[in-house]
């Protein structure tokens, strides 16, 4: 189906976007892919891909060279929109910000990092970090809580815009569901930060409570052997299934299959996966970290638990087992809350910012 191009060519030809490889796992790549869908002829430079250190270094070097020559020989480029994060990503993007400034381009720095706070707190270059961010004309963050944080460390409030993460509209398909069983879905990086092992530990410790009552499908990358071994060694493979990294039609199928989305994370920006699940009218079980409390309202469209609190995770699962009648109402509330994150609404704001920058 042909998509309506919300950023027309007369505007997109003046914008150069920089960021992660578009088919990489994770929320930033998901955002970029949707941008690509709704931009007419999006100009994009890939600076990073999930691979070996040598391949990453190659991407970084080639992207800097390519970026330099585009700015040198393409005078149509007026705005550089940089998708970035913390740690090594920040160090790389600083080069692009400095080059953009050298060529007198308007700069948008779009921050996706969920782990910026520990990165900044541990850094001995705090003044340099602030100066890089303040070099940009506009600094995009994902939630009001992140806006407040960046103001607190000295970022110019006039530069900061809350730019909602963008999600594609849901695609509804029919799926086979087991009667009397509630389907839970986890999508995200496999590791401690996203809380997946806490969730599996709860299931393992309470197998009699959950067997034949719930099914959990897990989609994610990294630590695949570890999570498979955990499920097998704890004899919960009839309750929890690891599916690997899920994209495309398979992801759409699982989002339709699910009744409830769960992400008991320790830190986040504002996860794309939560917003996607909300677009499919699902209640959410998550934690009050990052921007999550701005979209997940406790006992309105989901349940918020404290990171690492296994008892609260157990009680959240049991709540939906005991009260399946609330799932539909919570899901409808999720769909209402997520409306501002659909393309027509996000691009309305973004397009205005682009045009305003061009006029300055």
N, C-alpha and C positions, 0 to 999 in steps of 0.2 A: 504494500500500500504506500503510495507516495505521500510523504509528509509535507505539511505546509511549512515553508521556510520562514521562520519568525525573525531571523536576522538576514535581511536581503543582501544581494551581492554589492550594491552600492555602499553598504556599510562594512560587510565582512572583508572586502578587499583592502580595507584600511586597518585591519586588525591582524596581528600576528600572535598566535597563542603558543605557549611553551608549557610542556609538562610530561607526565608519565606516558609510557607506551599505551595505546588505547585498548589493547586486549589484555593488559596486565590485570591480575586480581586486585580487588579492593575498591573502595568507594570513590577515590579520586578518578580512577580510570572509568568507572561507571558514569560519573558526571561528564567527563570529556566526551565519551561516546554519545551521550544524549545531546551535548552541544553540537557535535558533528552532524547529528541527524537534523537539527533545526537551523544550523547555519547554512547559507548558500555559499558553497566553496570556501569552507573553513581552511585557513592557512595555519599549519601546525608543525611544530618542531618537537620531536621526541628526545627527551634528555636522559631517560632512565628506562631500563627493562629488568624484569626479574631473571637474573642469570648469574654467571660467574663474575668475579671482580674484574677480570680482563674485559669481558663483554660490556660491563657497566662503564668501565673507564673509556672504552671505545665510543660508546654512545655519547658520553659526556663530551669528549673531545670533538667528535664530529659535529655534535649539535652546536657547540660554541662557534666553530668555524663557519658552519652553515648560517647560523644566526647573524654573525658579523657581516657576511657578504650580502645577506638579504637586506639588512639595514643600510648597507653601503650602496646597493644598486637598485633598491626598490623604494623610490620616494613616496609611493602611495601609502606605505605603512606609516600610520600616525599613532596607533595605540598598540602597546605590547601587554598582553594579558597573560600573566605568569601563574600557573597552578603549582603550588608548593606545599611543603610540609616542614618538619623539624630535622635536626641532626644533619646528615650529609646532604639531604635535599636542600636545606636552607643554605648551606655553603655553596652548592652548585648554583642555586637561583640568584645568589648575591652577584655572581658574575654577570648574569643576564640583566639584572637590575642596573648594575654599573654601566654596562655597554649601552643599554637603552637610554640611560641618562646622558651618556656621552654623545649619543646621536640625537638628543633632545626630543625623545619620544615620550608620549604620555604613558604612564606605567600603572597597571592594575596588578597588585600582588594579592592572590587569592589563596588564603591560608586554610589548609585542610587538616593540619596536624592535631591529633588527639593527645600527643605527648610533648607539646611545646613547653608546658610548665616545667617538667623535670629537665628538659634540654636547656631552657633559659636559666633555671636555678643553678644548674651545675656548671654553667659556662663562666669562663673568666673574661669573656668578651661581650659583656652585657651592653655596654655603650655602643659597640660596633653593631650588634644585633638590632638595637633600636634605631640606629642611624640608617641601616639598610632598609628597614620597614618604612621609616619616615621619608626615605628617598622617593617612594612611590607616591603617585597622585591620589590613588585610592587604595585602601587596604580592606579586602573583603574577608569577613569572618562568617562562621556558620550559625551563630546563635547570639542572643542577647547576653548570655553569660560570658561568652568569649569576648564580646565587645567590652564589657565591663573589666575583664581581666587585662586586656591590652591597654586600655586607658590607664589602669592602675600602675602599669610598668613604664608609662611615659610615651606611649604612642599618641600622636596628635588626634584628638577626637574628631576633628573635622575631616580627617582622611578615612575614617572607619565607616564601613557600610555592612549591615547584616544582609548577606546575600544567601537566600535560602538554597540549600542543596536541591538539585533538580531530579525528578523521577519521571519515568515514562508512565503514561496512563496504563491501568491494568488491562490485561488481555484475559478474558474469562473463558475457560475451557472446562468441560466436564471431566471429573476424575472419580475413580472407584474408591469408596471409603468403607472401612469396616464398621459395622453397626455397634454402637455402644462404646466405641473407643474414641478418645480425643486425640487429635493429631497435633503434635508440637513440631516446630521447625526452628532450627538454628542455622544461620548462614554467617560465616565470618572466618577470619584467620584462626587456625587451630593453635592454641597456646594458653598460657595462664591469663593474659590480659583480657581476653574475651569471656572468661569465666566458664568455658565449656567443661573443664575437668571438675569444677564445683558442681555443675549440673549433673554430670555423670556419677559423681560420688553420691549425690543425694539419691539418684535412682538406684545405685548399687546398694546403698545402706537401707533402702526401703522397698526392696523388690516385691514383697508381698502386697504392699499398698498400691503399687503401680502396674504390676503385671496384669495384662488383659484389660487395663483401664486407659493406658496411654501408649502412643507410639511416638518416638522421636526420630526425625531424620536430621542428619548433620551434614551440611555442605561447607567445605572449607579447604584451605591449602595449608601446607607446612605441618610438620609433626604427624604425618599420616600413619607411620608405623607405630608411633606411641599411642595414638588414640585407638587404632585397631586392636592393639594388644590390651589396652585398658578394658575395652568392651568385651573382648574374648575372655580375659583372665577373671573378670568379675561376673561372667556368665549372664550378661544382660543383652545379648545379641537379638533376643526376641522382643526387646523393648526399644533399644537404640540401634540405629544403623548409620554407619559412616558412608557417605555417598561420594566423597571426593569433592573437587571444585565443581560447582554447578553453574552453568551459564545457559543462555539461549532458551530453547524450547523446554529443556529439562527444568530450568529454574522457574519458568512460567507454570509448568505442570505442578511443581512442588508448592509454589505459592497458592495455587488453586486447591491443592490437596490439604494444606494446613488448615487447622482451626485457630491456632494460637502461635504467635512468634515469640521466641525467648532468646534473650541476649543479656546474661548477667555479668556485664563488663565491669572492669576495674577503672578504666578511663576511656573517654571517647570525645570526639568533637560533636557531631550529630550524625549518627550512622545512617548511611543510605539504606541499609538493609531494613532498619526499623521503618523508615518512611515508605519503602516499597511494600512491606507487609501491611502497613496501615492503608495503603492504596487498594489492597485486596480485601479490605474490611476485616482485618484481624485484630483482636486484642493483643496487647504487648505485655510481656513480663520482662522487666529490665531494671536498671539501677539509676539512682539520681545523680549521675555524673555528666559533665559537659552540658550539652544542650538538651539532653534527653527529657528532663522534667518540663521543658517547654512544649513538648508534643505528647508525652505520656502522662496523663493525669490519673493519679492513684484512685482506683475504684471508680473511674469514669470510662476510660478506654483501655485500662490495663492495671497492672500491679507493679509498684516499685519496691525493690528489695535492696538492702545494703550489700555492697560488694563483699563477697566472701562469706556471707551469712547463710550457711547451709540450711538452717532451720527455717528461715524466711523463704528460701527457694522451695523447700518442701511444702510449706503452707500455701504458697502461691499455686503450685501444681494442684494441691488438694482442693483449693478453693474452686477451681474450674471443674474438677471431677464432681464435687458436691453440688455445684450450681451451674450446670451446663446451660441453663436457660438464659444466663446473662451474656453468653458468648456473642449472640447476634447483636444485642444492644451495644455492647462494648465495641464490637466491630464497626457498627454504623457510626459511632462516635469517632473512631479512628479515621474513618473515611472523611468525615466532616472536617476534622482538624488538619488533615494533610492537604486540603485543597490548595493552599498557597504555594505548594511545592510542585505543582504541575507546570509543564512548560509554558503555557499561555501566560501564567501569572509571573513566573520567574523572568521570562524574557521581556515582559512589559517593563519591569524595573531595570533589567540589564541594558536594554536598548536605549532607554532614557539616559542612563549613565554614560553609555558610549557617545551618544549625540552631544550631551553636555560637555564631555571632555573635548570633543572635536571643535566645539565653539570657543573653547578657552584659548 
